[in-house]
């Protein structure tokens, strides 16, 4: 997984997507934030992303901008992925068994 910090805006998003297409990234993923989007939806999106990169061995570029930060926990989760490679307690025991 490649996390690309970027400024908010249409041009910067286009540049990031162009960068993704020029490299070996097969998928560019960006969460869609809505009024009702919260921690539960964020965690489900992260689970899908991590399953795609880990279990399916897909090369994925995750696009996330400062305008998408609705909750400080979003930044904390990204920080955990960058520093430890995981988000503590994100997967329940039965979900871990399905992966293993």
C-alpha distances in whole Angstrom, upper triangle without the diagonal:
4,7,10,13,16,19,20,22,22,22,19,18,19,18,14,15,17,14,12,15,16,13,11,9,11,10,10,10,13,15,18,21,24,27,27,23,23,21,21,20,17,16,17,14,12,13,13,9,8,11,10,6,9,12,12,10,8,6,5,6,7,11,13,16,19,21,19,20,22,22,21,20,17,16,17,14,12,13,13,10,10,13,13,10,12,14,18,20,17,18,22,24,24,21,20,22,21,18,20
4,6,10,13,16,18,20,20,20,16,15,16,15,11,12,14,11,10,13,14,11,11,9,11,11,10,10,12,15,18,20,24,27,27,23,23,22,23,21,18,18,19,16,14,16,15,11,12,15,13,10,13,16,16,13,11,8,7,5,6,9,11,14,17,19,18,18,22,22,21,20,16,15,17,15,11,13,14,11,10,13,14,12,14,16,20,22,20,21,25,27,28,24,23,26,25,22,23
4,6,10,13,15,17,18,18,14,13,16,14,11,12,15,12,11,15,16,14,14,12,14,12,10,10,11,13,16,18,22,24,25,21,21,20,21,19,16,17,18,15,13,15,16,12,12,16,15,12,15,18,18,16,14,11,9,6,5,7,8,11,13,16,14,15,18,18,17,17,13,12,14,12,9,11,12,10,8,12,14,12,14,15,19,21,19,21,25,27,28,24,24,27,26,23,25
4,6,10,12,14,15,15,11,10,13,11,8,10,12,10,10,14,14,13,14,12,15,13,10,11,11,14,17,18,22,24,25,22,22,21,23,21,18,19,20,17,15,19,18,15,16,19,18,16,18,22,21,19,17,14,11,7,7,6,7,9,12,14,14,15,19,19,18,18,15,13,16,15,11,13,15,13,11,15,17,16,17,18,22,25,22,24,28,30,31,28,27,31,30,27,29
4,7,10,12,14,14,10,11,13,12,9,12,15,12,13,17,17,16,18,16,18,17,13,13,12,14,17,17,21,23,24,21,21,21,23,21,18,20,21,18,17,20,20,17,18,22,21,19,21,25,24,22,20,17,14,11,9,8,7,7,9,12,12,13,17,17,16,17,14,12,15,15,11,12,15,14,12,15,18,17,19,19,22,25,23,26,29,32,33,30,29,33,32,29,31
4,7,9,11,10,7,8,11,10,8,11,13,12,13,16,17,17,19,17,19,17,14,14,12,15,16,17,20,23,24,21,22,22,24,22,19,22,23,20,19,22,22,19,21,24,23,21,24,27,26,25,22,19,16,12,11,8,8,6,8,11,12,13,17,18,18,19,16,14,17,18,14,15,19,18,16,19,22,21,22,22,26,28,26,28,32,35,36,32,32,36,34,32,34
4,6,9,9,6,8,11,11,10,13,15,15,16,19,20,20,23,20,22,20,16,16,14,16,16,16,19,21,24,21,22,23,25,23,20,23,25,21,21,25,24,22,24,27,25,24,27,30,30,28,25,23,19,16,14,11,9,6,7,9,11,13,16,18,18,20,17,15,19,19,16,18,21,20,19,22,25,24,25,24,28,30,28,30,34,37,38,35,35,38,37,35,37
4,7,8,7,7,11,11,11,13,16,16,17,19,21,22,24,21,23,20,16,15,13,14,14,14,16,18,21,19,20,21,24,21,19,22,23,20,21,24,24,21,24,27,25,25,28,31,30,29,26,23,20,16,14,11,9,6,7,7,9,11,14,17,18,19,16,16,19,20,17,19,22,22,21,24,26,25,26,25,28,30,28,30,34,37,38,34,35,38,37,35,38
4,6,5,6,9,10,11,12,14,15,17,19,20,22,24,21,23,20,16,16,14,15,15,15,17,19,22,20,22,24,26,23,21,25,25,22,23,26,25,23,26,28,27,26,30,32,31,30,27,24,21,17,16,12,12,9,10,9,12,15,17,20,21,23,20,19,23,23,21,23,26,25,24,27,29,28,29,28,31,33,30,33,36,39,40,36,37,40,39,37,40
4,6,5,6,9,10,11,12,14,15,17,18,20,23,20,21,19,15,15,13,15,15,16,18,21,23,21,24,25,27,24,22,26,26,22,23,27,25,23,26,28,26,26,30,32,30,29,26,23,20,17,16,13,13,11,13,12,14,17,19,23,24,25,22,22,25,25,22,25,28,26,25,29,31,29,30,29,33,35,32,34,37,40,40,37,38,41,39,37,40
4,5,5,6,9,10,10,12,14,15,17,19,21,20,21,19,16,17,15,18,18,19,21,24,27,25,27,28,30,27,25,28,28,25,25,28,27,24,27,29,27,27,30,33,31,30,26,23,21,17,17,14,14,13,15,15,16,19,22,25,26,27,24,23,27,26,23,25,28,27,26,29,31,30,31,31,34,36,33,35,39,42,42,38,39,42,40,38,41
4,5,5,6,9,10,10,12,14,15,17,19,17,19,17,14,15,13,16,17,18,21,23,26,23,25,26,28,25,23,25,26,22,23,26,25,22,24,27,25,24,27,30,29,27,24,21,18,15,14,11,11,10,12,13,14,17,20,23,23,24,21,20,23,23,20,22,25,23,22,25,28,26,27,27,31,33,30,33,36,39,40,36,36,39,38,35,38
4,5,5,6,9,10,11,12,14,16,18,15,17,14,11,12,10,13,14,15,18,21,23,21,23,24,25,22,20,23,23,19,20,23,22,19,22,24,22,21,25,27,26,25,21,19,15,12,12,8,10,9,12,12,13,16,19,21,22,23,19,19,23,22,19,21,24,22,21,25,27,25,26,26,30,31,28,30,34,36,37,33,34,37,35,32,35
4,5,5,6,9,10,11,12,14,17,15,16,14,11,13,13,16,16,18,21,24,26,24,26,27,28,25,23,26,26,22,22,25,24,21,24,26,23,23,26,28,26,25,22,19,16,13,14,11,13,13,16,16,17,20,23,25,26,27,23,23,26,25,22,24,27,25,24,27,29,27,28,29,32,34,31,33,36,39,39,35,36,39,37,34,37
4,5,5,6,9,10,11,13,16,14,16,15,12,14,14,18,19,21,24,27,29,26,28,28,30,27,25,27,27,23,23,26,25,22,24,26,23,22,26,28,27,25,21,18,16,13,14,11,14,13,16,17,18,21,24,26,26,27,23,22,26,25,21,23,26,24,22,26,28,26,28,28,32,34,31,33,37,39,40,36,36,39,37,34,37
4,5,5,6,9,10,11,13,11,13,12,9,11,11,15,16,18,22,25,27,24,25,25,27,24,21,23,24,20,20,23,21,18,20,22,20,19,22,25,23,21,18,15,13,9,10,8,11,11,14,16,16,18,22,23,24,24,20,19,22,21,18,20,23,20,19,23,25,23,24,25,29,31,28,29,33,36,36,32,32,35,33,31,33
4,5,5,6,9,10,12,10,11,10,7,10,11,14,16,18,22,25,26,24,25,26,27,24,22,23,23,19,20,22,20,17,20,22,19,18,22,24,22,20,17,14,12,9,10,9,12,13,17,17,17,20,23,25,25,25,22,21,24,23,20,22,24,22,21,25,26,24,25,26,30,31,28,29,33,35,35,32,32,35,32,30,33
4,5,5,6,9,12,11,12,12,10,13,14,18,19,22,25,29,30,27,29,30,30,27,25,27,27,23,23,25,23,20,23,24,21,20,24,26,24,22,18,15,14,11,13,12,15,16,20,20,20,23,26,28,29,29,25,25,27,26,23,25,27,24,23,27,28,26,28,29,33,34,31,33,36,38,38,35,35,37,35,32,35
4,5,5,7,10,9,12,12,10,13,15,18,20,23,26,30,31,28,29,29,30,27,25,26,26,23,22,24,23,19,21,23,20,19,22,24,22,20,17,14,12,10,12,11,15,16,19,21,20,23,26,28,28,28,24,23,26,24,21,23,25,22,20,24,26,23,25,27,30,33,30,31,35,37,37,33,33,36,34,31,33
4,5,5,7,6,8,8,7,10,12,16,18,21,25,28,29,26,27,27,28,25,23,24,23,20,19,21,19,16,18,20,17,15,19,21,19,17,13,10,9,7,10,10,14,16,19,21,20,22,25,27,27,26,23,22,24,23,19,22,23,20,19,23,24,21,23,25,28,30,27,28,32,34,34,30,30,32,30,27,30
4,5,7,7,8,9,9,12,15,19,20,24,27,30,31,28,30,30,30,27,25,26,26,22,22,24,21,18,20,22,18,17,21,22,20,18,14,12,11,10,13,13,17,19,22,23,23,25,28,30,30,30,26,26,28,26,23,25,27,23,23,26,27,24,26,28,31,33,30,31,34,36,36,32,32,34,32,29,32
4,7,8,10,12,12,16,18,22,24,27,30,33,34,31,33,32,33,30,28,29,29,25,24,26,24,21,22,24,20,19,22,24,22,19,16,13,13,12,15,15,19,21,24,25,25,27,31,32,32,32,28,27,29,28,24,26,28,24,23,26,28,25,27,29,33,35,32,33,37,38,38,34,34,36,34,31,33
4,6,9,11,11,15,17,21,24,26,30,33,34,31,32,31,32,29,27,27,27,23,22,24,22,19,20,21,18,16,19,21,19,16,13,10,11,10,14,15,18,20,24,26,25,27,30,31,31,30,26,26,28,26,22,24,25,22,20,24,25,22,24,27,30,32,30,30,34,35,35,32,31,33,31,28,30
4,6,9,11,14,17,21,24,27,30,34,34,30,31,30,31,28,26,26,25,22,21,22,20,17,18,19,15,13,16,18,15,13,10,7,9,10,14,15,19,22,25,27,25,27,30,31,31,30,26,26,27,25,22,24,24,21,20,23,24,21,23,25,29,31,28,28,32,33,33,29,28,30,28,25,27
4,6,7,10,14,17,20,23,26,30,30,27,28,27,27,24,22,22,22,18,18,19,17,13,15,16,12,11,14,16,14,11,8,5,6,6,10,12,16,19,22,24,22,24,27,28,28,26,23,23,24,22,19,21,22,18,18,21,22,19,20,23,26,28,25,25,29,30,30,26,26,28,26,23,25
4,7,10,13,17,19,22,26,29,29,26,27,27,26,23,22,22,21,18,17,18,15,13,14,15,11,11,14,15,12,11,7,6,6,8,11,13,17,20,24,25,23,25,27,28,29,27,24,24,26,23,21,23,24,20,20,24,24,20,22,23,27,28,25,25,28,30,29,25,25,27,25,22,24
4,6,10,13,15,19,22,25,25,22,24,23,23,20,18,19,18,14,14,16,13,10,13,13,10,10,14,15,12,12,8,7,5,6,8,10,14,17,21,21,19,22,24,25,26,24,21,21,23,21,18,21,22,18,19,22,23,19,20,21,25,26,23,23,26,28,27,24,24,26,24,21,24
4,7,10,13,16,19,23,23,20,21,21,22,19,17,18,17,13,14,16,13,10,13,15,12,12,15,17,15,14,11,9,6,5,6,7,11,13,17,18,16,18,21,22,23,22,18,19,21,19,16,19,20,17,18,21,22,19,20,21,24,25,22,23,26,29,28,25,25,28,25,23,26
4,7,10,13,16,20,20,16,18,18,18,15,13,14,14,10,10,13,10,8,11,13,11,11,15,16,15,15,12,11,7,6,5,6,9,12,15,16,13,16,18,19,20,19,15,16,19,16,14,17,18,16,17,20,21,18,18,18,22,23,19,20,24,26,26,22,23,26,23,21,24
4,6,9,13,16,17,14,15,16,16,13,11,14,13,9,10,13,12,10,13,15,14,14,17,19,18,18,15,14,10,9,6,5,6,9,12,12,10,12,14,16,18,17,13,14,17,15,13,17,18,16,17,21,21,19,19,18,22,23,19,21,24,27,27,23,24,27,25,23,27
4,6,10,13,13,10,12,12,13,9,8,11,10,7,9,12,11,10,13,15,14,15,18,20,19,20,17,17,13,12,9,8,7,10,12,11,8,11,12,14,16,15,11,13,16,14,13,17,18,16,18,21,22,19,18,17,20,21,17,19,22,25,25,22,23,26,24,23,26
4,7,10,11,8,11,13,13,10,10,13,12,10,12,15,14,13,17,18,17,19,22,23,22,23,20,20,16,15,12,11,10,11,13,11,8,11,12,14,17,16,13,16,18,17,16,20,21,20,21,24,25,23,22,20,23,23,20,22,24,28,27,24,26,29,27,26,29
4,7,8,6,9,11,12,9,9,13,13,11,13,16,16,15,19,20,20,21,24,25,25,26,23,23,19,18,14,12,10,11,12,9,6,9,8,11,14,14,12,14,17,16,16,19,21,20,22,24,25,24,22,20,23,23,20,22,24,28,28,25,27,30,28,27,31
4,5,5,9,12,13,10,11,15,15,13,16,18,18,18,21,23,23,25,27,28,28,29,27,26,23,21,18,16,14,14,15,12,9,11,10,13,16,16,14,17,20,19,19,22,24,23,25,28,28,27,25,23,25,25,22,24,26,29,29,27,29,32,30,30,33
4,6,8,12,13,12,13,16,16,16,18,21,21,21,24,26,26,28,30,31,31,32,30,30,26,24,21,19,17,16,16,13,11,12,9,12,16,16,15,18,20,20,21,24,25,25,27,29,30,29,27,24,26,26,23,25,27,30,30,28,30,33,32,32,35
4,6,10,10,9,11,14,14,14,17,19,19,20,23,24,25,26,28,29,29,31,29,29,26,25,21,20,18,18,18,15,13,13,10,12,16,16,15,18,20,19,20,23,24,24,27,29,29,28,25,22,24,23,20,22,24,27,27,25,28,30,29,29,33
4,7,8,6,7,11,11,11,13,15,16,17,19,21,21,23,25,26,26,27,26,26,22,21,18,17,15,15,15,13,10,11,8,10,13,13,11,15,17,16,17,20,21,20,23,25,25,24,22,19,21,20,17,19,21,25,25,23,25,28,27,26,30
4,6,6,6,9,10,11,12,14,16,17,18,20,21,23,24,25,26,27,26,26,23,22,18,18,15,16,15,14,11,10,7,7,11,10,9,13,14,13,15,18,18,19,21,23,23,22,19,16,18,17,15,17,19,23,23,21,23,26,25,25,28
4,6,5,6,9,10,10,12,14,15,16,18,20,21,22,23,24,25,25,25,22,21,17,18,15,16,16,16,12,11,9,7,10,7,8,11,12,10,13,15,15,16,19,20,20,19,16,13,14,13,11,14,16,19,20,18,20,23,23,22,25
4,5,5,6,9,10,11,13,14,15,17,19,20,21,21,23,24,24,24,22,22,18,19,17,19,19,18,15,14,12,11,13,11,11,14,14,12,15,18,17,17,20,22,21,20,17,14,15,13,10,12,13,17,18,16,18,21,20,20,23
4,5,5,6,9,10,11,12,14,15,17,18,20,20,21,23,22,22,19,19,16,16,15,17,17,17,13,13,12,12,14,12,11,14,15,13,15,18,18,17,20,22,22,20,17,15,17,15,12,14,16,19,19,17,19,22,21,20,24
4,5,5,6,9,10,11,12,14,15,17,18,19,20,21,20,20,17,17,13,14,12,14,15,14,11,10,10,10,12,9,7,11,12,10,11,14,14,14,17,19,19,17,14,12,14,14,11,13,16,19,20,17,18,22,21,20,23
4,5,5,6,9,10,10,12,14,15,16,17,18,20,19,20,17,17,14,15,14,17,17,18,14,13,13,12,13,10,9,12,12,9,11,14,13,12,16,17,17,15,12,9,11,11,7,9,12,15,16,13,15,18,17,17,20
4,5,5,6,9,10,11,12,14,15,15,17,18,18,19,16,17,14,16,15,18,20,19,16,16,15,15,16,13,12,15,15,12,14,17,16,15,18,20,19,17,14,12,14,13,9,10,12,15,15,12,14,17,16,15,19
4,5,5,6,9,10,11,12,14,15,15,17,16,16,13,14,11,12,12,15,17,17,13,14,14,14,16,14,11,14,15,12,12,16,15,14,17,19,19,16,14,13,15,15,11,12,15,18,18,15,16,19,18,17,20
4,5,5,6,8,10,11,12,13,14,15,14,15,12,13,10,12,12,15,17,17,14,14,15,14,15,12,10,12,12,9,9,13,12,10,13,16,15,12,10,9,12,13,9,10,14,17,17,14,15,18,17,15,18
4,5,5,6,8,10,10,11,12,14,14,15,13,15,13,15,15,19,21,21,18,18,18,17,18,15,13,15,15,11,12,15,14,12,15,17,15,13,10,10,12,11,8,8,11,14,14,10,11,14,13,11,15
4,6,5,6,9,10,10,10,12,12,13,11,13,12,14,15,19,21,21,18,19,19,19,20,17,15,17,18,14,14,18,16,14,17,19,18,15,13,13,16,15,12,11,14,16,16,12,13,16,14,12,16
4,5,5,6,8,10,10,11,10,10,8,10,8,11,13,16,19,20,16,17,19,19,19,17,14,16,16,13,12,15,15,12,14,17,16,13,12,12,15,16,12,13,16,18,18,14,15,18,16,14,17
4,5,5,6,8,9,10,10,11,9,11,10,14,15,19,21,22,19,19,21,20,20,17,15,16,16,12,12,14,13,10,12,15,13,10,9,10,13,14,11,11,14,16,16,12,12,15,14,11,14
4,6,5,5,7,8,9,11,11,14,13,17,18,22,24,25,22,22,23,23,23,20,18,19,19,15,15,18,16,13,16,18,16,13,12,13,15,15,12,11,14,15,14,11,11,13,11,8,12
4,6,6,5,6,6,8,8,11,11,15,17,21,24,24,21,22,24,24,24,22,19,20,21,17,16,19,18,15,17,19,18,14,14,15,18,18,15,14,17,19,18,14,14,16,14,11,14
4,6,6,5,5,6,6,10,11,14,16,20,23,24,21,22,24,24,24,21,19,19,20,16,15,17,16,12,14,17,15,12,12,14,17,18,16,15,18,20,19,16,15,17,16,12,15
4,6,5,7,9,10,13,14,18,19,23,26,27,24,24,26,25,25,22,20,21,20,17,16,18,16,13,15,16,14,11,11,14,16,17,14,13,16,17,17,14,12,14,13,9,11
4,6,8,11,12,16,16,20,22,26,28,29,26,27,28,27,27,24,22,24,23,19,19,21,19,16,18,20,18,14,14,16,18,18,16,14,16,16,16,12,11,13,10,7,9
4,6,9,11,14,16,19,22,25,28,29,26,27,29,29,29,26,24,25,25,21,20,23,21,18,20,22,20,16,16,19,21,21,18,17,19,20,19,15,15,16,13,10,13
4,7,9,13,15,18,21,25,28,29,26,27,29,29,29,26,24,24,24,21,19,21,20,16,18,20,19,15,16,18,21,22,19,18,21,22,21,18,17,18,16,13,14
4,6,10,12,15,18,22,25,26,24,25,27,28,28,25,22,23,24,20,19,21,20,17,18,20,20,16,17,19,22,23,20,19,23,24,23,19,19,21,18,15,17
4,7,10,13,16,20,23,25,22,24,26,27,26,25,21,22,23,20,17,19,19,16,16,19,19,15,17,19,22,24,21,21,24,26,26,22,21,23,21,18,20
4,6,10,13,16,20,21,19,20,23,23,23,22,18,19,20,17,15,17,18,14,14,18,18,15,16,17,21,22,20,20,23,25,25,21,21,24,22,19,21
4,6,10,13,16,18,16,18,21,21,21,20,17,17,19,16,13,16,17,14,13,17,18,15,16,18,21,23,20,21,25,27,27,24,23,26,24,22,24
4,6,10,13,15,13,14,17,18,18,17,13,13,15,13,10,13,15,12,12,16,17,14,15,15,19,21,18,19,23,26,26,22,22,26,24,21,24
4,7,10,12,10,12,15,17,17,17,13,13,16,14,11,14,16,14,14,18,19,17,18,18,21,23,20,22,26,28,29,25,26,29,27,25,28
4,7,8,7,8,12,13,13,14,10,10,13,12,10,12,15,13,13,17,19,17,17,17,20,22,19,22,25,28,29,25,26,29,28,26,28
4,5,6,7,11,13,13,14,11,10,14,14,12,14,17,16,16,19,21,20,20,19,23,24,22,25,28,31,32,29,29,33,32,29,32
4,5,6,9,11,11,13,10,9,13,14,12,14,17,17,17,19,22,21,21,20,23,25,22,25,29,32,33,30,31,34,33,31,34
4,6,8,11,12,14,12,12,15,16,15,17,20,20,20,22,25,24,23,22,25,26,23,26,29,33,34,31,32,35,34,32,35
4,6,9,11,12,9,10,13,13,12,15,18,17,18,21,22,21,20,19,22,23,20,23,26,29,30,27,28,32,30,29,32
4,6,7,9,6,7,11,11,11,13,16,16,17,19,21,20,19,17,20,21,19,22,25,28,29,26,27,31,30,29,32
4,7,9,8,9,12,13,13,15,17,18,19,21,23,22,21,18,20,21,19,22,24,28,29,26,28,31,30,29,32
4,5,6,8,9,10,12,13,15,16,18,19,20,20,18,15,17,18,16,20,22,25,27,25,26,29,29,28,31
4,5,5,6,9,10,11,13,15,16,17,18,19,17,14,16,17,16,20,22,25,27,25,26,29,29,28,30
4,5,5,6,9,10,10,12,14,15,16,16,14,11,12,13,12,16,18,22,24,21,22,26,26,24,27
4,5,5,6,9,10,11,13,14,15,15,13,11,13,14,12,16,19,22,24,21,22,25,25,23,26
4,5,5,6,9,10,11,12,14,14,13,11,14,16,15,18,21,24,26,23,23,27,27,25,27
4,5,5,6,9,10,10,12,12,11,9,11,13,12,16,19,22,24,22,21,25,26,24,26
4,5,5,6,9,10,10,10,8,6,9,11,9,13,16,19,21,18,18,22,22,20,22
4,5,5,6,9,10,9,9,8,11,14,12,15,19,21,23,20,20,24,23,21,23
4,5,5,6,8,9,9,9,11,15,14,17,20,23,25,22,21,25,25,23,24
4,5,5,5,7,6,6,8,11,11,14,17,19,22,19,18,22,22,20,21
4,6,6,4,5,6,9,12,11,13,17,19,21,18,17,20,21,18,19
4,6,6,8,10,12,16,15,17,21,23,25,22,20,24,24,21,22
4,6,8,10,12,15,15,18,21,22,25,22,20,24,25,22,22
4,5,8,9,13,13,15,18,19,22,19,17,20,22,19,19
4,7,10,13,12,13,17,18,20,17,15,18,19,16,17
4,6,9,8,10,13,15,17,14,13,16,17,14,15
4,6,6,8,12,14,16,14,13,17,17,15,17
4,6,8,10,12,15,14,12,16,17,16,17
4,6,7,9,12,11,10,14,15,15,16
4,7,10,12,10,10,13,14,13,15
4,7,8,6,6,10,10,10,12
4,6,5,6,9,10,11,13
4,5,5,6,9,10,11
4,5,5,7,9,10
4,5,5,7,9
4,5,5,6
4,5,5
4,6
4
